């Protein structure tokens, strides 16, 4: 007698679905059928996943708004110039600049050997780079690399305004 290949499963969501388990080895079908009973049917699982996606998107949007507010407050506190670029890139550029510069301060001053005078020189250089795309491009850089990255910035990345207001 052959081991059956189709199983009628009563899922935890209350739906009853017939599953074809012929693609599984015969000795693993019964255990998999028991496992299927412990979960929702495919339709309910997908619906729950889609709802979860919406909550993830809402969480991400709230997180981005919080990061944006922190970056804006930081930029105002340290007199950072507004960034230049496409409207879509400005907020992302501001967050990227904030994250990289604060990581650089931690690496170079807080945990490193720089003093506040060294940092002040670098901070003046930071103010000259106002292209949002440049900061977005550097978003994965290590904070300790910021001085070298700023040295590599070209005239396309820096504004023409006097950074020493």
Backbone as a chain_set.jsonl record, in Angstrom:
{"seq": "XXXXXXXXXXXXXXXXXXXXXXXXXXXXXXXXXXXXXXXXXXXXXXXXXXXXXXXXXXXXXXXXXXXXXXXXXXXXXXXXXXXXXXXXXXXXXXXXXXXXXXXXXXXXXXXXXXXXXXXXXXXXXXXXXXXXXXXXXXXXXXXXXXXXXXXXXXXXXXXXXXXXX", "coords": {"N": [[0.842, -1.174, 0.0], [0.565, 2.213, -0.811], [1.955, 5.22, 0.545], [-0.085, 7.889, 1.427], [-0.597, 10.837, -0.563], [-2.055, 13.177, -0.571], [-3.412, 15.451, 1.764], [-5.923, 16.439, 3.966], [-6.115, 19.338, 5.549], [-6.872, 20.966, 8.543], [-6.512, 24.099, 9.206], [-5.073, 26.438, 11.614], [-6.363, 28.842, 11.376], [-8.904, 28.194, 10.835], [-9.727, 27.474, 8.321], [-10.16, 24.828, 5.961], [-8.076, 22.94, 4.009], [-7.041, 21.083, 1.189], [-3.995, 19.586, 0.746], [-1.415, 18.779, -1.515], [1.097, 16.685, -0.981], [2.952, 15.281, -2.392], [5.433, 15.977, -3.356], [7.175, 15.746, -1.291], [9.33, 13.564, 0.623], [8.115, 10.304, 1.383], [8.267, 9.516, 4.091], [8.191, 11.899, 5.436], [5.876, 13.263, 5.135], [3.611, 13.043, 6.901], [4.516, 14.321, 9.24], [4.961, 16.892, 8.235], [2.366, 17.558, 7.534], [1.188, 17.699, 10.082], [2.583, 19.901, 11.011], [1.635, 21.879, 9.258], [-1.015, 22.088, 10.169], [-0.719, 23.586, 12.435], [-0.49, 26.194, 11.635], [-1.676, 29.148, 9.818], [-3.752, 29.034, 6.855], [-2.612, 29.336, 3.439], [-3.748, 31.617, 2.162], [-4.682, 33.176, 4.365], [-2.271, 33.527, 5.69], [-0.823, 35.039, 3.815], [-2.413, 37.341, 3.76], [-2.104, 38.266, 6.389], [0.62, 38.75, 6.33], [0.721, 40.829, 4.455], [-0.664, 42.803, 5.862], [1.124, 43.114, 7.91], [3.244, 44.173, 6.477], [2.264, 46.7, 5.924], [2.237, 47.764, 8.512], [4.951, 47.689, 9.019], [5.844, 49.499, 7.104], [4.655, 51.82, 8.084], [5.993, 51.991, 10.515], [8.611, 52.376, 9.597], [8.314, 54.83, 8.28], [7.683, 56.477, 10.474], [10.05, 56.217, 11.915], [11.89, 57.343, 10.114], [10.916, 59.967, 10.077], [11.441, 60.727, 12.698], [14.266, 60.489, 12.715], [14.794, 62.442, 10.826], [13.952, 64.758, 12.113], [15.768, 64.856, 14.262], [18.14, 65.137, 12.807], [17.693, 67.623, 11.586], [17.518, 69.335, 13.825], [20.099, 68.978, 14.81], [21.6, 70.031, 12.653], [20.828, 72.688, 12.775], [21.735, 73.376, 15.348], [24.531, 73.119, 15.073], [25.049, 74.883, 13.076], [24.949, 74.088, 10.352], [24.978, 74.308, 6.827], [22.121, 74.491, 4.582], [21.348, 71.698, 2.481], [21.949, 71.041, -1.003], [20.233, 70.025, -3.919], [18.148, 67.555, -5.613], [14.707, 67.618, -4.649], [13.762, 65.168, -3.616], [16.067, 64.052, -2.591], [17.023, 65.62, -0.527], [16.165, 65.315, 2.243], [17.084, 62.731, 2.804], [19.793, 63.12, 2.34], [20.372, 64.95, 4.403], [19.924, 63.348, 6.668], [21.874, 61.395, 6.2], [24.221, 62.942, 6.276], [24.162, 63.835, 8.936], [24.351, 61.371, 10.334], [26.869, 60.391, 9.461], [28.653, 62.449, 10.212], [28.281, 62.585, 13.005], [29.134, 60.025, 13.643], [31.775, 60.256, 12.858], [32.701, 62.18, 14.686], [32.511, 60.719, 17.058], [34.352, 58.631, 16.503], [36.769, 60.009, 15.983], [37.154, 62.051, 17.921], [35.784, 61.529, 20.474], [36.461, 58.789, 20.918], [38.907, 58.714, 19.777], [42.056, 60.375, 19.051], [41.874, 63.039, 18.536], [41.519, 66.537, 19.308], [39.302, 69.227, 20.335], [40.015, 71.433, 18.782], [41.155, 70.327, 16.475], [38.883, 69.078, 15.52], [37.246, 71.293, 14.999], [38.426, 72.405, 12.732], [37.92, 70.396, 10.861], [35.151, 70.44, 10.943], [34.587, 72.897, 9.758], [35.295, 72.25, 7.165], [33.387, 70.34, 6.63], [31.104, 71.878, 6.421], [31.421, 72.995, 3.92], [30.69, 71.147, 2.004], [27.905, 70.749, 0.324], [26.254, 69.289, -1.301], [23.611, 67.17, -1.507], [23.581, 64.601, -2.638], [26.253, 63.815, -2.435], [26.593, 63.306, 0.284], [24.752, 61.247, 0.586], [25.956, 59.31, -1.001], [28.108, 58.678, 0.625], [27.053, 57.35, 2.757], [27.524, 54.775, 3.812], [30.06, 54.856, 4.749], [32.846, 54.676, 7.024], [33.055, 56.498, 10.069], [35.595, 57.416, 10.772], [36.784, 57.768, 8.344], [35.977, 60.144, 7.281], [37.593, 62.617, 7.143], [39.381, 62.045, 4.989], [37.562, 61.525, 2.945], [36.344, 64.025, 2.682], [38.532, 65.471, 1.756], [38.682, 64.41, -0.764], [36.442, 65.367, -1.99], [34.992, 67.152, -4.673], [34.837, 70.237, -6.591], [32.298, 70.155, -7.57], [30.848, 69.172, -5.502], [30.889, 71.007, -3.517], [29.629, 74.079, -2.288], [29.297, 77.511, -3.387], [29.062, 79.423, -1.567], [30.222, 81.356, 1.235], [31.575, 79.497, 3.754], [32.18, 80.334, 6.264], [30.386, 81.896, 8.185]], "CA": [[0.0, 0.0, 0.0], [1.354, 3.432, -0.948], [1.712, 6.295, 1.51], [-0.933, 8.874, 0.762], [0.073, 12.055, -1.021], [-2.892, 14.351, -0.295], [-3.844, 15.561, 3.159], [-6.914, 17.474, 4.243], [-5.579, 20.005, 6.739], [-7.671, 21.989, 9.223], [-5.527, 25.087, 9.664], [-5.411, 27.146, 12.858], [-7.234, 29.973, 11.051], [-10.252, 27.667, 10.688], [-9.953, 27.006, 6.958], [-9.775, 23.457, 5.668], [-7.476, 22.936, 2.675], [-6.408, 19.834, 0.783], [-2.619, 19.824, 0.29], [-0.725, 17.711, -2.215], [2.433, 16.595, -0.403], [3.698, 14.289, -3.159], [6.801, 16.439, -3.607], [7.958, 15.447, -0.088], [9.57, 12.128, 0.828], [6.98, 9.63, 2.024], [8.415, 9.468, 5.545], [8.115, 13.251, 6.009], [4.575, 13.862, 4.817], [2.742, 13.13, 8.079], [5.047, 15.365, 10.118], [4.715, 18.19, 7.608], [0.923, 17.795, 7.65], [0.955, 18.172, 11.463], [3.127, 21.27, 11.086], [0.694, 22.755, 8.554], [-2.185, 22.292, 11.017], [-0.41, 24.581, 13.456], [-0.416, 27.545, 11.074], [-2.769, 29.622, 8.974], [-3.719, 28.611, 5.454], [-1.801, 30.233, 2.612], [-4.463, 32.885, 1.966], [-4.656, 33.957, 5.619], [-0.876, 33.872, 5.964], [-0.465, 36.151, 2.924], [-3.142, 38.531, 4.206], [-1.437, 38.74, 7.607], [1.919, 39.283, 5.925], [0.479, 42.111, 3.82], [-0.974, 43.738, 6.941], [2.389, 43.343, 8.607], [4.016, 45.065, 5.623], [1.748, 48.043, 6.139], [2.708, 48.251, 9.805], [6.392, 47.942, 8.863], [5.994, 50.755, 6.366], [4.305, 52.899, 9.007], [7.089, 52.084, 11.472], [9.749, 52.976, 8.893], [8.0, 56.245, 8.067], [7.819, 57.155, 11.766], [11.48, 56.223, 12.237], [12.515, 58.342, 9.227], [10.508, 61.296, 10.536], [12.197, 60.986, 13.922], [15.655, 60.722, 12.31], [14.834, 63.725, 10.121], [13.853, 65.827, 13.106], [17.048, 64.893, 14.98], [19.135, 65.684, 11.88], [17.414, 69.048, 11.408], [17.912, 70.01, 15.061], [21.561, 68.936, 14.843], [22.094, 70.969, 11.646], [20.62, 74.043, 13.294], [22.61, 73.554, 16.508], [25.923, 73.252, 14.651], [25.085, 75.86, 11.998], [25.245, 73.439, 9.078], [24.205, 74.935, 5.745], [21.153, 73.602, 3.937], [21.918, 70.94, 1.376], [21.492, 71.369, -2.341], [19.976, 68.842, -4.727], [16.731, 67.302, -5.891], [13.841, 67.613, -3.458], [13.685, 63.807, -3.079], [17.327, 63.671, -1.959], [17.416, 66.531, 0.545], [15.972, 64.74, 3.576], [17.997, 61.59, 2.913], [21.127, 63.696, 2.457], [20.512, 65.521, 5.749], [20.082, 62.235, 7.615], [23.17, 60.762, 5.943], [25.254, 63.844, 6.791], [24.109, 63.783, 10.399], [24.858, 60.08, 10.806], [28.306, 60.274, 9.197], [29.409, 63.422, 11.004], [28.283, 62.182, 14.414], [30.006, 58.844, 13.736], [33.154, 60.751, 12.764], [33.04, 62.808, 15.958], [32.738, 59.628, 18.017], [35.575, 57.894, 16.176], [37.974, 60.837, 15.984], [37.308, 62.87, 19.126], [35.384, 60.818, 21.691], [37.234, 57.557, 21.091], [40.206, 58.871, 19.113], [43.096, 61.244, 19.614], [41.66, 64.431, 18.139], [40.947, 67.455, 20.294], [38.241, 70.063, 19.775], [40.582, 72.317, 17.753], [41.236, 69.518, 15.251], [37.518, 68.863, 15.048], [36.726, 72.557, 14.471], [38.937, 72.536, 11.364], [37.153, 69.455, 10.044], [33.763, 70.904, 10.901], [34.525, 73.936, 8.732], [35.336, 71.545, 5.879], [32.081, 69.673, 6.487], [30.134, 72.895, 6.0], [31.594, 73.353, 2.512], [30.065, 70.136, 1.145], [26.464, 70.964, 0.461], [25.492, 68.485, -2.265], [22.946, 66.062, -0.811], [24.011, 63.34, -3.242], [27.573, 63.434, -1.919], [26.392, 62.722, 1.613], [24.069, 59.963, 0.385], [26.97, 58.373, -1.508], [29.032, 58.326, 1.706], [26.259, 56.868, 3.899], [28.049, 53.531, 4.38], [31.463, 55.059, 5.109], [33.213, 54.707, 8.444], [33.227, 57.863, 10.549], [37.015, 57.778, 10.778], [37.193, 58.053, 6.968], [35.425, 61.422, 6.839], [38.585, 63.598, 6.681], [39.871, 61.671, 3.661], [36.46, 61.698, 2.006], [36.187, 65.458, 2.448], [39.647, 65.887, 0.913], [38.414, 63.93, -2.124], [35.275, 66.061, -2.54], [35.36, 68.054, -5.764], [34.113, 71.508, -6.623], [30.887, 69.852, -7.832], [30.223, 68.802, -4.236], [30.944, 72.135, -2.581], [28.901, 75.267, -2.705], [30.095, 78.711, -3.617], [28.844, 80.337, -0.466], [31.26, 81.414, 2.239], [31.158, 78.632, 4.857], [32.513, 80.996, 7.525], [29.365, 82.939, 8.302]], "C": [[0.89, 1.241, 0.0], [0.967, 4.451, 0.123], [0.934, 7.39, 0.786], [-0.15, 10.152, 0.443], [-0.758, 13.302, -0.755], [-3.411, 14.29, 1.136], [-4.844, 16.691, 3.258], [-6.539, 18.082, 5.59], [-6.579, 21.024, 7.26], [-6.677, 22.965, 9.855], [-6.014, 25.816, 10.919], [-6.322, 28.346, 12.608], [-8.686, 29.53, 10.876], [-10.57, 27.172, 9.29], [-9.459, 25.576, 6.798], [-9.318, 23.393, 4.214], [-6.87, 21.571, 2.407], [-5.051, 20.161, 0.183], [-2.062, 18.586, -0.385], [0.718, 17.705, -1.709], [3.302, 15.577, -1.143], [5.132, 14.712, -3.452], [7.725, 16.202, -2.406], [8.216, 13.95, -0.001], [8.43, 11.525, 1.643], [7.077, 9.648, 3.542], [8.331, 10.841, 6.208], [6.756, 13.908, 5.792], [3.706, 14.044, 6.052], [3.213, 14.23, 9.027], [4.802, 16.754, 9.56], [3.234, 18.539, 7.693], [0.58, 18.297, 9.055], [1.442, 19.613, 11.612], [2.18, 22.255, 10.406], [-0.543, 23.051, 9.39], [-1.955, 23.381, 12.062], [-0.381, 26.009, 12.946], [-1.635, 27.887, 10.246], [-2.646, 29.043, 7.571], [-2.948, 29.662, 4.647], [-2.467, 31.591, 2.435], [-4.42, 33.769, 3.2], [-3.232, 34.397, 5.952], [-0.447, 35.058, 5.108], [-1.16, 37.444, 3.358], [-2.498, 39.12, 5.451], [-0.091, 39.356, 7.273], [1.748, 40.651, 5.289], [0.119, 43.176, 4.85], [0.285, 44.096, 7.695], [3.271, 44.294, 7.805], [3.569, 46.5, 5.816], [2.229, 48.597, 7.476], [4.212, 48.508, 9.766], [6.629, 49.256, 8.147], [5.667, 51.951, 7.251], [5.422, 53.095, 10.031], [8.301, 52.756, 10.833], [9.514, 54.467, 8.671], [8.149, 57.038, 9.365], [9.292, 57.268, 12.16], [12.207, 57.271, 11.397], [12.161, 59.761, 9.681], [11.268, 61.682, 11.801], [13.665, 61.292, 13.598], [15.796, 62.082, 11.632], [14.78, 64.885, 11.1], [15.161, 65.972, 13.871], [18.117, 65.52, 14.096], [18.94, 67.181, 11.681], [17.819, 69.848, 12.646], [19.431, 70.073, 15.178], [22.148, 69.966, 13.877], [21.949, 72.41, 12.12], [21.57, 74.334, 14.454], [24.053, 73.822, 16.089], [26.079, 74.112, 13.407], [25.523, 75.257, 10.661], [24.395, 74.087, 7.989], [23.176, 73.964, 5.179], [21.815, 72.893, 2.756], [21.257, 71.334, 0.069], [21.27, 70.067, -3.11], [18.502, 68.68, -4.989], [15.935, 67.193, -4.589], [13.798, 66.237, -2.795], [14.931, 63.44, -2.278], [17.667, 64.499, -0.725], [17.3, 65.915, 1.935], [16.939, 63.578, 3.807], [19.431, 62.084, 3.082], [21.376, 64.273, 3.845], [20.71, 64.426, 6.788], [21.446, 61.566, 7.449], [24.308, 61.623, 6.489], [25.306, 63.764, 8.312], [24.737, 62.497, 10.923], [26.364, 59.965, 10.616], [29.111, 61.23, 10.07], [29.41, 63.046, 12.486], [29.126, 60.925, 14.628], [31.471, 59.255, 13.681], [33.583, 61.397, 14.082], [33.339, 61.747, 17.02], [34.076, 58.951, 17.772], [36.828, 58.737, 16.358], [38.214, 61.579, 17.294], [37.004, 62.068, 20.39], [36.246, 59.595, 21.961], [38.646, 57.671, 20.535], [41.111, 59.862, 19.815], [42.915, 62.711, 19.261], [41.17, 65.25, 19.329], [39.923, 68.341, 19.585], [38.756, 71.005, 18.687], [40.707, 71.576, 16.422], [39.844, 69.344, 14.651], [36.949, 70.14, 14.426], [37.185, 72.782, 13.032], [38.145, 71.62, 10.428], [35.707, 69.909, 9.899], [33.59, 72.016, 9.866], [34.536, 73.321, 7.33], [33.997, 70.867, 5.589], [31.058, 70.66, 5.941], [30.265, 73.241, 4.513], [30.926, 72.36, 1.566], [28.554, 70.214, 1.333], [25.634, 70.183, -0.558], [24.931, 67.265, -1.55], [23.409, 64.714, -1.339], [25.365, 62.87, -2.741], [27.425, 62.751, -0.565], [25.686, 61.369, 1.514], [25.079, 58.917, -0.087], [27.905, 57.888, -0.405], [28.326, 57.661, 2.886], [26.786, 55.598, 4.545], [29.5, 53.65, 4.834], [31.646, 55.005, 6.626], [33.413, 56.161, 8.853], [34.675, 58.321, 10.503], [37.533, 58.107, 9.382], [36.766, 59.442, 6.499], [36.488, 62.441, 6.423], [39.099, 63.299, 5.265], [38.787, 61.854, 2.603], [36.251, 63.177, 1.676], [37.319, 66.002, 1.577], [39.409, 65.505, -0.545], [37.222, 64.629, -2.768], [35.738, 67.072, -3.586], [34.557, 69.345, -5.689], [32.635, 71.296, -6.95], [30.124, 69.575, -6.54], [30.15, 69.965, -3.255], [30.203, 73.33, -3.159], [29.845, 76.438, -2.913], [29.921, 79.729, -2.515], [30.01, 80.283, 0.512], [30.826, 80.563, 3.438], [31.416, 79.257, 6.219], [31.585, 82.181, 7.718], [29.61, 83.856, 9.437]], "O": [[1.869, 1.3, 0.744], [-0.186, 4.531, 0.545], [1.269, 7.763, -0.339], [0.83, 10.483, 1.11], [-0.202, 14.4, -0.718], [-3.793, 13.234, 1.64], [-4.638, 17.769, 2.701], [-6.632, 17.431, 6.631], [-7.078, 21.854, 6.499], [-6.085, 22.686, 10.898], [-7.203, 25.811, 11.239], [-6.984, 28.819, 13.532], [-9.59, 30.36, 10.78], [-11.589, 26.511, 9.092], [-8.474, 25.167, 7.414], [-10.066, 23.743, 3.301], [-6.256, 20.972, 3.291], [-4.962, 20.925, -0.778], [-2.219, 17.472, 0.116], [1.474, 18.635, -1.989], [4.276, 15.07, -0.587], [5.965, 13.863, -3.768], [8.93, 16.435, -2.501], [7.418, 13.151, -0.492], [7.855, 12.194, 2.502], [6.056, 9.785, 4.217], [8.394, 10.93, 7.434], [6.541, 15.03, 6.249], [3.117, 15.11, 6.23], [2.398, 14.984, 9.558], [4.478, 17.683, 10.299], [2.886, 19.701, 7.904], [-0.226, 19.216, 9.205], [0.793, 20.436, 12.258], [1.947, 23.347, 10.924], [-1.072, 24.161, 9.326], [-2.904, 24.021, 12.515], [-0.258, 26.944, 13.737], [-2.505, 27.051, 10.002], [-1.569, 28.617, 7.155], [-2.673, 30.754, 5.145], [-1.799, 32.619, 2.551], [-4.155, 34.968, 3.104], [-3.016, 35.508, 6.437], [0.211, 35.975, 5.599], [-0.557, 38.517, 3.324], [-2.36, 40.338, 5.562], [0.298, 40.366, 7.859], [2.546, 41.552, 5.549], [0.545, 44.324, 4.729], [0.486, 45.249, 8.075], [3.968, 45.128, 8.382], [4.394, 47.413, 5.866], [2.588, 49.771, 7.567], [4.698, 49.439, 10.407], [7.504, 50.035, 8.528], [6.334, 52.982, 7.172], [5.761, 54.227, 10.375], [8.944, 53.605, 11.451], [10.424, 55.274, 8.858], [8.682, 58.148, 9.355], [9.725, 58.298, 12.678], [13.049, 58.006, 11.914], [13.013, 60.65, 9.669], [11.689, 62.829, 11.955], [14.239, 62.237, 14.139], [16.785, 62.787, 11.832], [15.484, 65.88, 10.932], [15.618, 67.091, 14.105], [18.912, 66.336, 14.562], [19.915, 67.93, 11.614], [18.401, 70.925, 12.522], [19.987, 71.09, 15.593], [23.08, 70.69, 14.23], [22.828, 73.243, 11.899], [22.144, 75.421, 14.529], [24.725, 74.662, 16.687], [27.122, 74.078, 12.754], [26.344, 75.825, 9.94], [23.221, 74.381, 8.211], [23.342, 72.749, 5.286], [22.724, 73.428, 2.122], [20.155, 71.884, 0.044], [22.039, 69.117, -2.962], [17.696, 69.543, -4.64], [16.445, 66.733, -3.568], [13.797, 66.136, -1.568], [14.859, 62.603, -1.378], [18.532, 64.099, 0.054], [18.243, 65.989, 2.724], [17.536, 63.459, 4.878], [20.193, 61.53, 3.874], [22.461, 64.108, 4.403], [21.551, 64.548, 7.679], [22.095, 61.213, 8.434], [25.248, 61.105, 7.091], [26.381, 63.64, 8.898], [25.555, 62.527, 11.842], [27.066, 59.494, 11.511], [30.148, 60.846, 10.611], [30.436, 63.177, 13.152], [29.761, 60.773, 15.672], [32.311, 58.676, 14.37], [34.705, 61.184, 14.541], [34.299, 61.868, 17.782], [34.844, 58.721, 18.705], [37.845, 58.235, 16.836], [39.358, 61.718, 17.727], [37.855, 61.939, 21.27], [36.708, 59.382, 23.082], [39.488, 56.812, 20.797], [40.957, 60.148, 21.002], [43.733, 63.543, 19.655], [40.504, 64.739, 20.229], [39.708, 68.212, 18.38], [38.014, 71.343, 17.765], [40.4, 72.131, 15.367], [39.655, 69.449, 13.44], [36.239, 70.069, 13.424], [36.424, 73.289, 12.207], [37.751, 72.028, 9.336], [35.115, 69.769, 8.828], [32.572, 72.073, 9.178], [33.868, 73.815, 6.422], [33.539, 70.829, 4.447], [30.239, 70.307, 5.093], [29.31, 73.734, 3.912], [30.627, 72.713, 0.426], [28.01, 69.803, 2.358], [24.427, 70.401, -0.662], [25.682, 66.428, -1.048], [23.608, 63.78, -0.561], [25.607, 61.668, -2.631], [28.065, 61.732, -0.305], [25.99, 60.451, 2.276], [25.058, 57.775, 0.372], [28.441, 56.784, -0.5], [28.953, 57.431, 3.92], [26.52, 55.361, 5.723], [30.104, 52.663, 5.254], [30.717, 55.256, 7.394], [33.893, 56.967, 8.057], [34.95, 59.489, 10.224], [38.619, 58.672, 9.25], [37.163, 59.869, 5.415], [36.293, 63.098, 5.401], [39.233, 64.208, 4.445], [39.072, 62.292, 1.489], [36.01, 63.532, 0.522], [37.098, 66.891, 0.755], [39.876, 66.19, -1.455], [37.011, 64.496, -3.974], [36.744, 67.758, -3.403], [33.701, 69.509, -4.819], [31.806, 72.153, -6.646], [28.903, 69.725, -6.488], [29.419, 69.9, -2.266], [30.17, 73.542, -4.371], [31.042, 76.348, -2.644], [30.561, 80.781, -2.526], [30.704, 79.271, 0.601], [29.819, 80.87, 4.075], [30.919, 78.759, 7.229], [31.951, 83.325, 7.449], [28.833, 84.785, 9.659]]}, "num_chains": 1, "name": "protein.A"}
